[in-house]
Amino acid sequence: MILDYYIADVFTKQIFAGAQIAVFPHADGVSDKQMALIASEMNLSETVFVTNPNNEKTTRRMRIFSPLAEIDFAGHPIIATAFVLGSSGDIELADGVTSLIFVQNAGEIEVNLSSKNGQPTFVQFSRKVSSIIDRYAPSDIELADFLSIKPEDIDNKKYSTRLVSCGFPYLIVPVWNYETVRKARFNYASWNKSAAPQTAALEVLLFSPKTPYMDSNFNARLLGPNIGIHDDPPVGSAMPAFASYLCSHDFTQQGTHTFAVDRGDDKNRRSVLNIEMDHKAQAELTLRIGGEAVLVAEGKMHIPDIIA
């Protein structure tokens, strides 16, 4: 079996920035075992296998694998897959916006693929999420200790630390300055001594409302016991929790809000995620997450028939 694949840098318009995602656009007939082995071989944060069992024009099935396991939902692969399918001609692009349906293990996702001169330019997908928010949090001293920052770096005036889950719990910690987010280092021993493990969160979303870049409003970073000390992983999966967190504060008025979140920096594969949220004080929050992508590579992978 010979499979075509593409690699896209996602949530960026700058090559060699953003998050690297591999997409196999014609993965019909590829077994679960093969998918897992291929994702391990690619060794990227996520590898996408696209199938079209019913030969539909604008609907595709997506299977997403990290090098370790299958993932039921992820946002970065949506952006990458839409860009790859549009750029390769696998999906016929309409003038302006092409409406697509991507089916992940978590369900159907509505996707709008914008294009210009026959080439994709911007991808936006929508989700409705329900959240659980708990204001119980470790003390500022504990937070600062396992994040390797100072207690006074934490913002308790406008924001506050809260536990937010839209299916996966995040401990969301606000700090005053961009530099604090960048210099933070996770301390595993201090984490275990704190009250944090009692919150059930395994990842901390550290954010600042200040950023040196004109195209973003927040800088965010994920840290935790399962994240490498120097790693700065993609934050897309945490955006529903972050949007719900913003809506949980009284100063966030009802209505539609638009903002951008970046991760990384100009030396560390910076990404920019564009968010729209409809805050209506209802049980479900409607989100629209969008971004750009750049195609970096394409190739062929040879899969021995013995691996099935």
C-alpha positions in Angstrom: 0.0 0.0 0.0 1.3 3.5 -0.9 -0.3 6.4 0.8 0.0 10.1 -0.1 0.5 12.5 2.8 0.9 16.2 3.4 2.3 18.2 6.4 0.8 21.5 7.2 1.8 24.2 9.7 -1.5 25.2 11.4 -2.7 28.4 13.0 -0.1 30.4 11.2 0.6 32.0 7.8 4.4 31.7 8.4 6.2 28.5 7.3 8.0 26.7 10.0 5.7 28.2 12.7 2.5 27.0 14.3 1.7 23.3 14.9 2.8 20.6 12.5 0.0 18.3 11.4 0.2 15.3 9.0 -2.8 14.5 6.8 -3.4 11.4 4.8 -6.2 12.4 2.6 -7.0 9.0 1.1 -6.9 6.6 4.0 -9.8 4.3 3.0 -8.7 0.7 3.8 -6.1 1.6 6.4 -6.5 -0.4 9.6 -6.5 0.9 13.1 -3.1 -0.8 13.7 -1.7 0.8 10.6 -2.9 4.2 11.6 -1.3 3.9 15.0 2.0 2.8 13.5 2.0 5.5 10.9 1.3 8.2 13.6 4.1 6.8 15.7 6.4 7.0 12.6 5.4 10.6 11.8 6.0 11.5 15.4 4.0 14.8 15.1 1.5 16.0 17.7 -1.3 14.7 15.5 -1.7 12.7 12.3 -5.0 12.7 10.5 -6.5 9.9 8.4 -9.3 11.0 6.1 -11.8 8.6 4.5 -14.8 9.1 2.3 -16.8 5.9 2.6 -19.9 7.3 0.9 -18.1 9.2 -1.9 -19.5 12.5 -0.8 -18.5 15.9 -2.1 -18.2 17.9 1.1 -18.3 15.4 4.0 -15.2 13.5 5.3 -14.5 11.1 8.1 -11.4 12.0 10.2 -9.4 9.6 12.5 -6.8 11.4 14.6 -3.8 9.8 16.3 -1.0 11.1 18.4 2.2 9.0 18.5 0.6 7.3 21.6 -3.1 7.0 21.1 -6.2 7.9 19.1 -7.8 11.3 19.9 -11.6 11.7 19.8 -11.6 15.5 19.1 -8.9 18.0 18.1 -9.1 21.5 16.5 -5.7 21.7 14.8 -6.4 18.7 12.5 -9.6 20.4 11.3 -7.7 23.4 10.0 -5.0 21.2 8.5 -7.4 18.8 6.8 -9.5 21.5 5.3 -6.4 23.3 3.9 -4.9 20.0 2.5 -8.2 18.9 0.9 -8.7 22.4 -0.6 -5.1 22.8 -1.8 -4.8 19.3 -3.3 -8.1 19.6 -5.2 -9.7 16.8 -3.3 -12.6 19.1 -2.5 -13.9 21.5 -5.1 -13.8 25.0 -3.7 -16.7 27.3 -4.2 -16.3 31.1 -4.7 -15.8 32.7 -1.3 -16.7 30.0 1.3 -17.1 26.2 0.9 -19.2 24.6 3.7 -17.9 21.2 4.8 -18.8 18.5 7.4 -16.0 16.7 9.2 -16.9 13.7 11.3 -14.6 12.9 14.2 -15.1 10.3 16.9 -16.7 13.1 19.0 -19.3 13.8 16.3 -20.0 16.1 13.3 -18.3 19.4 13.0 -19.4 22.2 10.7 -16.5 23.8 8.8 -16.3 26.9 6.6 -13.3 27.0 4.2 -12.6 30.4 2.7 -10.7 30.6 -0.6 -9.3 33.1 -3.0 -8.2 32.5 -6.6 -8.8 28.8 -6.1 -6.6 28.5 -3.0 -7.8 28.1 0.6 -7.1 31.1 2.8 -8.9 30.6 6.2 -10.7 27.8 8.0 -13.3 28.3 10.7 -15.2 25.6 12.6 -18.0 25.8 15.1 -18.7 24.0 18.3 -21.3 24.1 21.1 -19.9 23.3 24.5 -21.1 22.9 28.0 -18.8 23.6 30.9 -18.4 22.8 34.5 -16.6 25.6 36.5 -15.2 25.3 40.0 -13.7 28.2 41.8 -11.7 25.9 44.2 -8.0 26.3 43.4 -4.7 25.8 45.1 -3.3 28.9 46.9 -1.2 31.5 45.0 1.8 30.2 46.9 1.2 26.7 45.7 0.5 27.8 42.1 3.6 29.9 42.0 5.7 27.1 43.4 4.8 24.5 40.8 4.8 27.0 38.0 8.2 28.4 39.0 6.9 32.0 39.2 6.2 34.5 42.0 2.9 34.6 43.9 2.6 38.4 43.0 2.7 37.4 39.3 -0.8 36.0 39.5 -3.7 38.3 38.7 -6.4 38.2 41.3 -7.8 41.6 40.5 -9.6 41.2 37.2 -9.4 37.4 36.8 -9.1 34.5 39.2 -7.8 30.9 39.0 -10.6 28.5 38.2 -11.0 24.8 37.3 -12.9 24.6 34.0 -14.0 21.4 32.2 -15.7 21.0 28.8 -15.1 17.3 29.0 -11.4 17.6 30.0 -10.5 19.6 33.1 -8.0 22.5 33.0 -6.7 24.6 35.9 -6.7 28.1 34.3 -4.3 30.5 35.9 -4.1 34.3 35.0 -0.9 36.3 35.3 -0.2 39.9 34.7 2.6 39.7 32.1 3.5 37.9 28.9 7.0 37.4 30.2 5.7 35.4 33.1 3.9 33.0 30.8 7.1 32.5 28.7 9.4 31.9 31.6 7.2 29.5 33.6 8.6 26.0 34.2 6.6 23.2 35.7 7.8 21.7 38.9 6.6 18.2 39.3 7.6 17.8 43.0 5.8 21.0 44.0 2.7 19.9 42.0 2.5 16.7 44.0 2.8 18.5 47.3 0.1 21.0 46.4 -3.7 20.8 46.4 -3.7 20.7 42.5 -3.9 16.9 42.1 -7.2 17.1 44.1 -8.8 19.2 41.3 -8.5 16.3 38.8 -6.8 18.6 36.3 -3.7 17.3 34.7 -3.0 20.4 32.6 -2.6 24.1 33.6 -3.6 26.8 31.1 -1.4 29.8 32.0 -2.4 33.0 30.3 -1.7 36.7 30.1 -4.0 39.4 28.7 -0.9 41.2 27.4 1.1 40.2 24.4 3.6 42.1 22.3 1.9 41.1 19.1 -0.7 43.3 17.4 -2.7 40.3 16.1 -3.5 38.7 19.4 -5.3 39.6 22.7 -4.0 36.8 25.0 -0.9 34.6 25.2 -1.5 31.1 26.5 0.6 28.1 27.4 -0.1 24.6 28.7 2.0 23.1 31.4 1.5 19.9 33.5 2.9 16.6 34.8 2.5 15.0 31.4 4.1 17.9 29.4 7.8 18.2 29.0 9.5 21.0 31.0 10.5 23.0 27.9 7.5 22.0 25.8 4.9 24.5 24.5 2.2 22.3 23.1 -0.8 23.4 20.9 -3.6 25.0 23.0 -6.5 24.5 20.6 -8.2 21.8 22.6 -8.2 24.1 25.7 -10.0 27.0 23.9 -13.5 25.8 24.8 -12.5 25.8 28.4 -10.8 29.2 28.1 -13.8 30.8 26.4 -16.1 29.3 29.1 -13.7 30.7 31.7 -13.9 34.2 30.2 -17.7 34.0 30.2 -17.7 32.9 33.9 -16.5 36.4 34.9 -19.1 39.1 35.6 -17.3 41.7 33.4 -17.9 39.6 30.3 -21.1 41.1 28.9 -23.6 39.0 27.0 -23.2 39.1 23.2 -20.8 38.0 20.6 -17.1 38.5 21.4 -14.1 38.2 19.1 -10.6 37.7 20.2 -7.3 36.0 19.3 -5.1 33.8 21.4 -1.4 33.1 20.6 1.0 30.5 21.9 4.7 30.3 21.5 6.8 33.2 20.3 8.7 34.2 17.2 11.5 31.7 18.2 9.1 28.9 19.2 6.6 28.1 16.4 4.1 30.9 17.3 0.4 30.1 16.6 -2.6 32.5 16.4 -6.1 31.1 17.1 -9.1 33.4 16.2 -12.1 32.9 18.4 -15.7 34.1 18.3 -18.1 33.2 21.1 -21.8 33.9 21.6 -22.2 34.6 25.3 -25.9 34.2 26.0 -25.8 33.0 29.6 -27.2 29.6 28.4 -26.1 26.1 29.3 -24.3 25.8 25.9 -21.7 28.2 24.6 -21.4 28.5 20.8 -17.8 28.9 19.6 -16.2 29.5 16.2 -12.5 28.8 16.0 -10.6 29.8 13.0 -7.1 30.1 11.6 -4.7 29.9 8.6 -2.3 27.2 7.6 0.7 26.7 5.3 1.5 23.5 3.4 5.1 22.5 4.1 5.6 19.1 2.6 4.1 16.2 0.7 5.2 12.7 0.1 4.4 9.0 -0.1 4.6 6.4 2.6 5.1 2.7 1.7 3.1 0.4 4.0 4.0 -3.3 3.9 1.0 -5.6 3.4 2.1 -7.7 6.3 1.2 -4.8 8.7 -2.6 -5.0 8.7 
